[in-house]
Amino acid sequence: MSDPSIAFIGAGNMAHALISGLIDAGRDPQGLHASDPDEGQRNNIRALGVRVFENNNAALEGADIVLLAVKPQAARSVVQALELRHSQLLISICAGVAVRHLREWTQATQPIVRCMPNTPALLRAGITALCANEQVSDAQRSQAQMLLSAVGRVVWVNEEADLDAITAVSGSGPAYFFYLMDAMIDAGVRLGLPADLAATLTVETALGAARMATETKTPPGILRANVTSPGGTTEAALKSLDEAHTHEHVVSALREAALRARTLAEEL
Ligand SMILES: NC(=O)c1ccc[n+]([C@@H]2O[C@H](COP(=O)([O-])OP(=O)(O)OC[C@H]3O[C@@H](n4cnc5c(N)ncnc54)[C@H](OP(=O)(O)O)[C@@H]3O)[C@@H](O)[C@H]2O)c1
């Protein structure tokens, strides 16, 4: 089976990450098109060997897959103006834009995949959740999976509603780790360390901990217990976090994020 041709509508950060990932994975840039009203963005993508267009419908010609990578606020007007063919798979990475919106703005029979990637996709270390409507064929599912795999791991969900929880966990997730890192750096400084040393120690520790969790495949709760000796320093810190009900605060914070994801969709 030959590689599907792909038209990227919106050529910003995420489109750039996806296109670079595909080309690094051996994809011929000849089968990729991108459109963006911004000349600077078009030049960035053109430098990768991809044909670029100012007009979105010109980019669609001959494409098997149309990947929507504009800001969510622009999605409605952009999609409503697209002259999509029935057979073209529409993949949206726009946060909060539901399959029902995309269906309403296209044709009832349009095959649609909605995705929730996250920012580490920019380093090809992302994780993307995907959800397909009934019109998507098995071959199109494989094509969507191949495309998003270019920027990290992919998981499929059957229920679109799960994307709200996924947005809370992995979509917004990098920010929670940055929050914790920021607090740890501040703590290091208050304990007397130079700021750059506190930052290096914190970030390398975060990377090491994430690698331990992925490479040992041991649940984080067990890893935490393994490094907590009775009466030791780690136990003293964790006791303080427990007394402040930190675990429950994290659960409430993610509930808020999931709720916001749902209400954002209603605002479109
Ligand atoms: N960044 C992430 O990690 C992340 C994670 C999850 C989901 N997403 C989703 O990915 C989408 C893209 O995000 P991004 O970070 O790549 O945003 P971005 O860098 O702002 O890219 C969007 C691009 O679309 C262009 N655009 C605006 N109007 C257009 C139109 N009418 N036709 C074609 N292109 C148009 C913008 O051009 P101008 O600059 O001229 O406006 C911009 O170059 C968003 O919907 C976001 O929710 C992103």
The ligand as a MOL file (V3000), in Angstrom:
LIG
                    3D

  0  0  0     0  0            999 V3000
M  V30 BEGIN CTAB
M  V30 COUNTS 48 52 0 0 0
M  V30 BEGIN ATOM
M  V30 1 N 0.7740 22.6500 20.8440 0
M  V30 2 C 0.3810 21.5070 21.4080 0
M  V30 3 O 1.1110 20.8030 22.0870 0
M  V30 4 C -1.0020 20.9860 21.2270 0
M  V30 5 C -1.4460 19.9260 22.0140 0
M  V30 6 C -2.7430 19.4370 21.7860 0
M  V30 7 C -3.5240 19.9800 20.7820 0
M  V30 8 N -3.0370 21.0250 20.0510 0 CHG=1
M  V30 9 C -3.8820 21.6110 19.0310 0
M  V30 10 O -3.1710 21.7630 17.8460 0
M  V30 11 C -3.7070 22.8680 17.1320 0
M  V30 12 C -2.5670 23.6830 16.5790 0
M  V30 13 O -1.7610 24.1350 17.6760 0
M  V30 14 P -0.3530 24.8350 17.4080 0
M  V30 15 O 0.3170 24.9200 18.7280 0
M  V30 16 O 0.3300 24.1930 16.2470 0 CHG=-1
M  V30 17 O -0.8740 26.3110 16.9780 0
M  V30 18 P -0.1630 27.3780 16.0430 0
M  V30 19 O 1.3250 27.2450 16.1240 0
M  V30 20 O -0.7930 28.6950 16.3240 0
M  V30 21 O -0.5840 26.8980 14.5660 0
M  V30 22 C -1.8110 27.1700 13.9640 0
M  V30 23 C -1.5250 27.6920 12.5710 0
M  V30 24 O -2.7500 27.8110 11.8570 0
M  V30 25 C -2.6640 28.9850 11.0880 0
M  V30 26 N -3.9650 29.4660 10.6540 0
M  V30 27 C -4.7450 30.4450 11.2030 0
M  V30 28 N -5.8580 30.6310 10.4590 0
M  V30 29 C -5.7700 29.7700 9.4260 0
M  V30 30 C -6.6020 29.4930 8.3040 0
M  V30 31 N -7.7420 30.1560 8.1180 0
M  V30 32 N -6.2210 28.5410 7.4380 0
M  V30 33 C -5.0750 27.8580 7.6140 0
M  V30 34 N -4.2390 28.0800 8.6440 0
M  V30 35 C -4.5840 29.0210 9.5490 0
M  V30 36 C -1.9730 29.9580 12.0120 0
M  V30 37 O -1.5040 31.0700 11.2610 0
M  V30 38 P -1.3640 32.4920 12.0180 0
M  V30 39 O -0.1590 32.3700 12.8810 0
M  V30 40 O -1.2190 33.4570 10.8880 0
M  V30 41 O -2.6330 32.6870 12.8080 0
M  V30 42 C -0.8650 29.0870 12.5700 0
M  V30 43 O 0.2710 29.0800 11.7400 0
M  V30 44 C -4.5920 23.6350 18.0960 0
M  V30 45 O -5.9480 23.4710 17.7340 0
M  V30 46 C -4.3380 23.0060 19.4420 0
M  V30 47 O -5.5210 22.9210 20.2260 0
M  V30 48 C -1.8030 21.5420 20.2550 0
M  V30 END ATOM
M  V30 BEGIN BOND
M  V30 1 1 1 2
M  V30 2 2 2 3
M  V30 3 1 2 4
M  V30 4 1 4 5
M  V30 5 2 4 48
M  V30 6 2 5 6
M  V30 7 1 6 7
M  V30 8 2 7 8
M  V30 9 1 8 9
M  V30 10 1 8 48
M  V30 11 1 9 10
M  V30 12 1 9 46
M  V30 13 1 10 11
M  V30 14 1 11 12
M  V30 15 1 11 44
M  V30 16 1 12 13
M  V30 17 1 13 14
M  V30 18 2 14 15
M  V30 19 1 14 16
M  V30 20 1 14 17
M  V30 21 1 17 18
M  V30 22 2 18 19
M  V30 23 1 18 20
M  V30 24 1 18 21
M  V30 25 1 21 22
M  V30 26 1 22 23
M  V30 27 1 23 24
M  V30 28 1 23 42
M  V30 29 1 24 25
M  V30 30 1 25 26
M  V30 31 1 25 36
M  V30 32 1 26 27
M  V30 33 1 26 35
M  V30 34 2 27 28
M  V30 35 1 28 29
M  V30 36 1 29 30
M  V30 37 2 29 35
M  V30 38 1 30 31
M  V30 39 2 30 32
M  V30 40 1 32 33
M  V30 41 2 33 34
M  V30 42 1 34 35
M  V30 43 1 36 37
M  V30 44 1 36 42
M  V30 45 1 37 38
M  V30 46 2 38 39
M  V30 47 1 38 40
M  V30 48 1 38 41
M  V30 49 1 42 43
M  V30 50 1 44 45
M  V30 51 1 44 46
M  V30 52 1 46 47
M  V30 END BOND
M  V30 END CTAB
M  END
